């Protein structure tokens, strides 16, 4: 049961988010682009107008990374092994980082967070309310879009139900990592510009790391579960660090 103080703080967070059209539009547009428009278009283009099972395999001397080894026999393998996991990861990374930066930095710059200090609430309750709102917004958007992707994957025979479930695990892990890391960066940054720069500096190498794992780790779904495990471990580390450094003084500075 969520404490009354946390519920009140969550209501306040929702009001602030809904008033920010820029934050909400950004949080909606990027996931729609990376979780629906791009992968949906590519899945339809890949399967439209041709029986892929009759396509000739790649030349015998074609050098493929381990993660794409199945591409020799199945043109759909590039969607399963690389593109869909990558887009799911990017979609999971986007919303929490945008929302966390707004909820932390906007309050600090508007000095409204000082009002929270005067209320009979603990710092843990403030952070919990922010965290729950971020998770609810990010989960609501990304899970809805992922459900559409899952239906397309199954109907177009891109992958099996177990493959869809592995992508869901990856999405949840990416959301956890993005939420924890964005919360930590927002505590460390002093303004929007610094927070955005730090977020971008963290996002780019994360995406490159994902591509490297998907390409060079043997397929069969193992690379997807490996990525999910890495995200969960990174989320735990970021959360531990955030809990150690967060104070009212840190929120106010």
Order of alpha helices (4+ residues) and beta strands (2+ residues): alpha-alpha-alpha-alpha-alpha-alpha-alpha-alpha-alpha-alpha-alpha
